[in-house]
Each structure stands twice: as C-alpha cells, then as structure tokens.
Amino acid sequence: MAGYCKAALGPVRVIGCQPVNSPVMAESVREGRIVEMESTPTLSDGTAGGIEPGSITFKYCRKLIDSFSLIDETEITSAIRLFKEYHHEVIEGAAALPIAAFLKERTKVNQGNVVIVICGANLSPRELRKVT
C-alpha cells in the first residue's frame, strides 16, 4: 500500500505503527538490519513478534516507511474504545494501532488528507471485556 501510494500520489508520508511491547520492525529499520528482540504480550498480537530472515517486508519497510510511532497498551485500548463508541464496531488491537498513532502524532501531520488503514476484528470476548 505504501509503495502504491508513493508511486501514484507523489510525495506522501507513511508512518508505520507498532506496539511498544513489540517494536521489532521499527527497531530493525532504525538499525538497518533485522534485529532479534523479546516481545511482551500486547493487544496488537497481529503485529507482534520477530521478522523472518530473508523477509521482503523488511526491505520494503526500510524503503517506504518514513517514520514509526510506537503505541502503548493504554493507547491501543483507548483507540479500540473510541472506534467502538463512534462506529459501533469492534476492531482488534492491530487495527487500533493506526488510530492511536494518528491521535498521538496528529500535531505533526500537516494539513491535507490523512489515510488510516484499519482492518481486522479478531478480538476475543475476554479481551473485549477488558478494553470496554
């Protein structure tokens, strides 16, 4: 998506977002190499964990993501609640990351269009009770 937007729309800024509890890609991009690091539990389990050696994702993230925003569990929970309150739909932790990143970084975003990609509603009833 980042590659298409940059190719089709010209100069756009892409902000990646990851949970504080598992910032493996952000740290790897910062280091310029795939790093091994421990991840702790996160509501954003869809983005948690390491990067496979030889992964093409790492190469594209290095090339296309302009910056990363690291989101803590409280911010993820707040974004899930906010989305449920305003849209009456449940989203999973990974889908809440970009909402939380926008709320956190909104003062840094220049005027213009903002695209937030939200996908996924895989939140167990137990997790849902915890966040709502």
N, C-alpha and C positions, 0 to 999 in steps of 0.2 A: 504494500500500500504506500509506503514512504517513497519507494522508487517511482511508482506511477505518479504520485502527486508532484514530486520534484521534476519529473520529466514533462508532465502535461501542464502543470500550472506555473512553472518557473520557480523563482526563489520562494520557497516555503520553509518554515522552521518546524522541525519534527522533534518533539520532546518525548522521550521514552520514559516509562514509569515502572518502577519496581518496588516491591515491599522492602522496607528496612531490614526485615528478617531474612531476606534472601536476595541481596543485590548483586548476584553473580555476574550478570551480563554488564551491568553498569561498571562494576569494578574491572571486569575483563577489558572492556572498551577503554577505560581510563589507563589501564596498564599496557594496552596494546598487545595483549596475549590472553589466552584462556587461562583463568586462574581457578585454582581449587580452593573452595572455602566452605565452611559449615553454614548450613541454613537452619534456622529455627522455625518452628511452626508459624504459619500465617494463614489468615483468612483467604489470601490470594494464592491458594495452593496450585492453581493453574499456571502460575509464573514462577513457582519455587523450584529450586534445585539447580544442579550444575549444567554445564554445557558439554555436549559430547565432543570428543576430539574429532577434528575434521569437519565440524559443523559449518554449513554455509551461512547459517543465521548470524554467527559472529562476524563474518566478513561483511555482510550487508549492514549489520548494526554499526560497525565501525565507519562505514562509508556514508550511511544515510541518517543516522540519529545525531542531531545537533547537540543535545544535552539530555541529561536524565534527571528525573525528580524521584526522590526516594520517599515513600509513603509509609507512615507507621500504622499500627493496627487500629488506633483510635480514629485516624483519618479514613481508613478503609471502612470501618464501622459507620462512621458519620455519613459517608457517601452512599452506602447501602440504604441507610435510613432515609436520607434525603431523596434518593431516587424512588423509593417505595412511597414516601409521603406525597411527592408531586406527580408521579406517573402511575402509581398503584400497581407496580410490577416489582417482582423480586429479581435482583441480579446477584451474581456471585462475586466473591472478593476480587477476582481478576478483572471483572467488568467494572468494578467500583474504582480501580486504580486510576484510570484516566480522569474520572470525575474529580477524585480527590486531588490529583495532580493539577488540574485546572484551577480548582479552588485555592490551592497552595501557591500557584505560580501566576495567578490572574493579573497581578500588578505588573508583571514582567512582560505580559503579552501586549504587543502594540495593537492599536485599533485595527480592525479588519475582521475577516472571517476566522472563526475557530472551528475546527472539526474535532470532535471527540468520538472515538470509536468505542462502542460499548457492545460486548457480546458475551453471552453466557448467563445462565440462571441456575447453575448447578450448586445450590446451597441446601444443605441437608436441613431437615426440620429442627434438629438440635442446634445447628449453627444459627438458623434463622431466629430461634427463640433467644439466643444470646445477644444478637445485634438489634433486635426490635423491642 
